[in-house]
Amino acid sequence: MSKFLSFLMLGWLAISYSSCKKYEISSTEDFETCVKQVMKDQKIPAVAALVFQKDKILHEQYFGSADLEKNVALDAQHMFLIASISKTITATALMKLYEQDKFQLDDAISNHLPFTVEAPEHKSTPITFRMLLTHTSSIIDNSTALDKQYYYGEDSPTSLKDFFEGYFTVNGQDYDAELNFSGKKPGTTHEYSNAASALIGVLVEQLSGKPFDSYCQQQIFTPLDMNNTSWRLANLDSSLIVRPYLYEGGDYTAVPHYTFTDYPNGGLRTTAQDLFKFLSAYAQNGQYQNKTLLQPATISEIFSEQIPDVEAGVGLHWFLMDTNRDLWGHNGGEKGVSTNMVFHKGTQIGVIILSNGNDGSFDKLTGAIYDWALEL
């Protein structure tokens, strides 16, 4: 993997950033200054930033390089790995089946799976759909099992069903009662879980009778004209996928494009403009340009605080990201990737930030962009 000296590759960022010291944006110049400041501070090669209201993009800009080795400038066609923002798409797929009365939120998930999922120390307490969607299922991430499911330059050859059968079935190849479960009674503790989120993909397959990625394509991406979005590397033009980067010891290290078997928790690739269409539908109570993503009653359920006695600000796979501004959304982080998206239910304004840098934090930036959008 090639490395690049930051001062050589990002010298164009060496400008004055005085207007961004307090994350105050009142013009496009301030917008540019703040984004570039964040990129410089957090060592991020490229950022796509988009702000919208309802179904209208108010402003979007593309900064930096999609591929440092090839010196490719980022533009609107480039697709980012959006990491855990993907969970909102996964939840949407499941909630479309909820609207078809395929299940109830408090149903036991094992009744809809080809294998049993139960907390070893609390077998009498069923794990429910609501628990998966609120990260209260007691399922936790066994890093040893999950980390070996990464595949570089290709899609994972292992099916969701086969992997999770091995993860949750006693005597399965990745089963571990202590590492796969927290030991807490399901429904009593909030603990963010990638494994639990990805298990939703298996439920979607069982309830719909279709592969998870195909179901999302048919029910979400195609109807919303998200034409540059896919869970699979094989379905995308690799020249338009933004290269992930790690910043280590003063250098940038390119990360080969990768997938992982438990991909419903963070493996989606999309453009800022495609993701805008999805988030715009949520901002508009389930509608985007006369196309229905979800019914208003479902949207209301998703953004109801589900577990106030356990954890505040938790909806169904969505979070209250900014309590001061009342912004709901999700962020994400993967190898060489950091992302964030938020929106306000009342103003119907949303902000999307996608990047190819590791461990980026965009909370202050998204808040500042939102405040600016209120003025726009």
N, C-alpha and C positions, 0 to 999 in steps of 0.2 A: 504494500500500500504506500502510495506517494505522500510526501509531506511538503508543506509549503510554509514559508516564513510569513507571518501575519503582516509585517510592515511592508513586504513586497507586494502581497496579493491584495491588501485592502488599504493601500495608501490613499486611495481616493476618499477615504473617510476622514482624513486629517483636516477637518474644518472646525469652525467655532461652534460650540454647542450650548452657548450661554442661555438661550431661550428655553432649554429643556431641563434646566436644573430642578425645577419644581413640577415637571410634567404638566406644563400649561401650554395648550394648543389653541391658537385663535386664527390660524391661517394655514395654507398649504405649505408655506415655508417652515412654519413651526412643526407641522406634521412630519415633513422630511427630516428636519433636524432631530426630532425626538426618536424617530425610527433608527436613523443612522447612529445616534448616540447609544441606543440600546444594543445595536449590532456591534459597535466598537467595544462597549463595556463587557458584553457577554461573549465576544469572540464568535459571532455568527456570520457565516458567509453570505446568506441570502434570506430575505424576508418578503413575503407577500402580505400586504395589509389592505383590508377592505372594510368599508363602513357603509351601511345601507339603512333605509327606512322602508318598511313594508316590502314592496317588490322592486324598489328603485335603488340602484347603487349610487350613493352620494359621492363617494371618492374611493379610488383604489390606486395603489402604486406597487411597483415591483423593484426591489433593491438588491444589488449584489449579484453574485454568481451562482448559477444552478450547478455548475461543474467547474471547479477551479483548474483542474488539469487541462480541460479543453477550452478554458476561458469563455464559457457560455454565459451570456447575460441572462438573468432571470426575466421571464415575461409571463403573460397571462395564460399561455398554453401549458406551462410547466406544472406537473403533478407532484405533490408532496405526500409522503407518508404522514398521516395525521395522528398516528398513535392512539391514545385513549379517547380522543374525540370520537373514534370509531364506535365506541360503546353506545353513543346516542343513536346511531344507525341500527345497531344490533337490537336495541330496545324498541325502536320503531318497527322493525320487522316483526318482533314478537307482539307488539300491541296491535298491529293490523290483524293478527290472528285472534287476539282478544276481542276485537270488534266483530269477529265472525262467530263468537261464542264457542271457540275451540277450548277454552279453559276459563277459570276464574282466578283472580289474583291470589286467593288463599288456598287454592288447590295444592295438594302435594305433588311435587314435580315427578316423583317416582312413578306416579300413576300414568305418566305420559312418556316415559322413557323405556328403552329396551333393557335397562339395568337399574338396580336400586342405588339411590344416593341417600345415605343417612349418616348423621353424626355418630361416631362409634360410642360415645359416652352418653348419648341422648337419643337412642333409637325410637323412643316413644313420641318424640316431637318431630313431626314431619317438616322437611324443608319445603318451603312454598315458593311460588313464582315471585310473590312480593318480596320475599327474603333475598332472592337472587338480585332483584332489581334495586334493592336498597342496601346491598352489601351487609346483610345481617344473617347470612345463611350458616355461618360458622365454617364455611369452606375457605381455606387460605391457600396461598401460593407456595407450593413446594418448588423452590428455585432449582433444585437439582433436576427434577423431572421436566420443568418448563424450559430451562435453558438449553437442554439438549434437543429441543424441537425447532431450533433455528436452522434455516436453510439459506445458503448464499447463492444468488444467481438463479434460483429456481423456486418453484412453488413446492410446498410440503407434499410429499407423496402419501402421507398418512391422513386418513379421514378423521373428522371430528369425533364421530361415534367410536371408532377403534381406540383413539387416544384416551378419551374420557372413560371408556369402559375399563381400560387398564389403570386409570387414575382413581376410580371410585369403587371398583369391584375388589373385594377381599381376595388376596392372592394374585391380583392384577400386577403387571410388570412395574407400574409406577404407584401402586397403592402403599400408603404409609399413614396409619391412623394418627400419628402425632404431627407429621409434617403437612398433611393434606387438610387437617381440621384443627380448629383453634382449641377445642375442648370446652368451649362455652356453649350453652344451650342456644339452639337456633332461635333467632328473633330477639335476643337480649343484648347483643353487642354489635356495634358498627365497626367492621374491619374491611377496608377496601380489598377486593379480590378479583384479580384478572381471571383466575380459573373459573370462578363462579360466573363471571360475565360471559366467558367463552362457552360455558355449558349451555347458555341460552341458545347458541347456534344449533346445538343438537336438538333442543326442544323445538325450534323453528322447523328443522328438517322433519322431525317426527310428526308435528302437527300439520305441516303443509304437504308432506310427501315429496318435497323437492330439495335438492342440495341448497345449503344456506346461501351460497354466493349467487346461485341462479335465482332464488326467491327474491333476494334483494334487488337484483337486476330487473326482474319483471315487475316487482311491486313498488320500487322506490326510484331507482336510477332512471329507467326508461320513461316512466310517467312524468318525471320532473325534468327531463332532458338533461340529465347529468351524464353527458356523453363522454366525459374524460374521467371516469370514476370506475374503479374495479378493486375487488379483493385479490385478484390474481395478477402476478407479474406477466404471465403469458398473454393476457388480454390487453396489454398496454404497449405503447411505443416506448421502448427503453430510452430512446434519445430525448424524450420529453419528461423523464422522471428525474426529479431533483436529487442530486447525490447527497447522502448524509455525510456529516463530518464530525469528528471528535477533535477537540483542541487540547493537546497534550504537550507539556514542556515547551511551550512557545511556538508549536507547529500545528498545522492542520493535518489530520489523518483521514483520508477518504475511507468510507465504509462501503463495501460492495452492497448492492441492492439485495435485500433479504426478505424472507417470509418466515412465518412460524406456524406450527400446526394449530395452535389455539388462536387463530387469527381474528375471530369475531371480537376479541377484546382490544385490538389495536392495529390491525393490519391493512386498513383501507388506504388507498391512494386516490387523491382527487386534486382538483384545482380550487383556487379561492373562489372563482366564479361558480363552479358546480356546488361547492359547499354553501355558498350564499343562497342558492335556490332551496336547498334543504332547510337551512336555518330560517329563511324568510317564511317558509310554510309554517314553521312553529310560531314565529312572531305574529303571523296572521291567523292564528287560531286553527291551524291545520290546512290552510288553503294557500296555493301559490298559482297565480294567474289562472284562476278557474279550475285548477286541478286540486283534488282532495288527497292530501297525504294521510291525515287522520281526522276523525270527527271531533268537534269542539268539546264534547263530554270527555273524550279520551285525553285531549290536551289538558283539560282541567284536572283530571286525575293524575296525570304525569307530574304536574307542577304543584300538586297539593303536598304539603309537608307530611311525609308518610310515617316518620318515626320520631315525633317531637320529644317523646320521653327518653329516647335513646341517643339521638343525634339531631341537632337542629339543621335546617337548610337542606334536607335530603328529599328529593323527589324520586321518581322512578327512573333511575340511571341518569338523572340530571341533578345539578347542585346549585344552590344559591351561592354564586361565586363572589359577589360583592354586596354585602349587606347594606352598605351606605347608599348605594345606587339602586339596589334591588335588581341586580343583574343575574339572570340564570344562565347556566351554560356548562361547559366542560373544558378541561385542558388535557394536554397529553405530553408524554415524554418517552422516547425510545432511543436506541443507539443512533446518535447523530441527528436527532429530531426533537423539536419543542414546538408546541402548538397551543392555541387558545381560541375559544369562541364564546361570546356572551350575547345576550339580548335582553331588552326590557319589554315586559308584556304590555305595559301601558302605552309607551311611546312607539313601540314596534321598531325600535332602532337596534341594530346588531353590529357587532365588531368581530372580524375574523383576522387572526394573525397566524401565519404558517411560516416555519423556519427550518433550516437544515443545520441547526447548531444544537449541541448537547446541553442539557440542564438550563435551558433558557427560562426566564421568568418574565411574563408579560402583563401581570396584574395591573401595575401602575400605568403602563402604556395603554392597555385597553380602556381603563377608566378615563384617561385623558382624552382618548379618541372619542369615547362616548360623550363626554362633556362637550367637546367641540361639535359633535353631530347635533346636539341639542340646539346649538346656535345656528347651524346650517339649516 
